[in-house]
Amino acid sequence: MGGLMLLDTPSLYFRAFFGVPESVTASDGTPVNAVRGLLDMIARLVRDRGPHSLVACMDADWRPAFRVEALPSYKAHRVGPDGGDQTPDALATQVPVIEEVLDAFGIARVGAPGYEADDVIGTLATAHDGEVDVVTGDRDLFQLVRDDKPVRVLYTARGIKALQIVDEAEVTAKYGIPGRAYADYATLRGDPSDGLPGVPGVGDKTAAALITRFGSLEEVERALDEGETSGFPAGSRLKLEKARDYLAAARTVVGVATRIPIPAFDAEAPRTPRDPERLVALSERWSLDSPVNRLLAALATD
């Protein structure tokens, strides 16, 4: 209990949108399923985990230029006809409402121009001296776990009521790699959900074997540079040689930034809302009385 809780807010509101029926609407028929679902998720997290500090990390740029420049396929399959993200319209209209409600509560909402929520999370988790819980449904953030601080991921794949606590031991148990080596492993095997192709012919087992044998992608590349032949699973050395350009680019794409400029903010979880009148108005406008009251109660008793 206590410590800093970092919310991967886009991951959570996407989950809420697809987990709560679109038939959940405000009085005028506007969908508010993502708003209600997110508020209930946060209430559950606050009630169960009791964070001292709480930050809703946001995407200021869902497809940063520096990642696209390094690897043009990065999230390319998610680009819509207008060049933007293919977020469903019924969700896109709810994001400003989510932002307004979080602000009225006084829950810190933090983004950084040119960066994703992952990068905000990486920077805040790295800079914080105490215990950090990262709440996400994105495996990319497994790269941040470390037992010495500690930084853990509360993984939402099974739902907010059945969070998986991911630490270094869990990463090792699940993927057969050193606990802090997830980014290198993901670079090798790829991730189609982000348009990351991986090294052709190198799947989960070969990627895990390479990282376990050499310890890191940097050491794999050093072995290639020095002409080593031992330690490479059958056929993998040639595949890696052919993929050197990809490996150089993918490191920039997969690695979460940990030293980006972050605007000043107050991370302390609010016991009472920052702007009660605004919160009441938003609650009435968007038919949010029940989830707002549940979150108010959770914050007040934290």
Secondary structure, DSSP 8 states (H G I E B T S, - for coil): --SEEEEEHHHHHHHHHHHS-TT-B-TTS-B-HHHHHHHHHHHHHHHHH--SEEEEE--S-SS-HHHHHH-TTTTGGGB-TTSSB---HHHHTTHHHHHHHHHHHT-EEE--TT--HHHHHHHHHHH--S-EEEEES-GGGGGG-BTTTTEEEEE-TT-GGG-EEE-HHHHHHHHSS-TT-HHHHHHHH-BGGGTB--STT--HHHHHHHHHHHSSHHHHHHHHHTT--TT--TTHHHHHHHTHHHHHHHHHHHS--SS--------B--SS-S-HHHHHHHHHHTT-HHHHHHHHHHHHH-
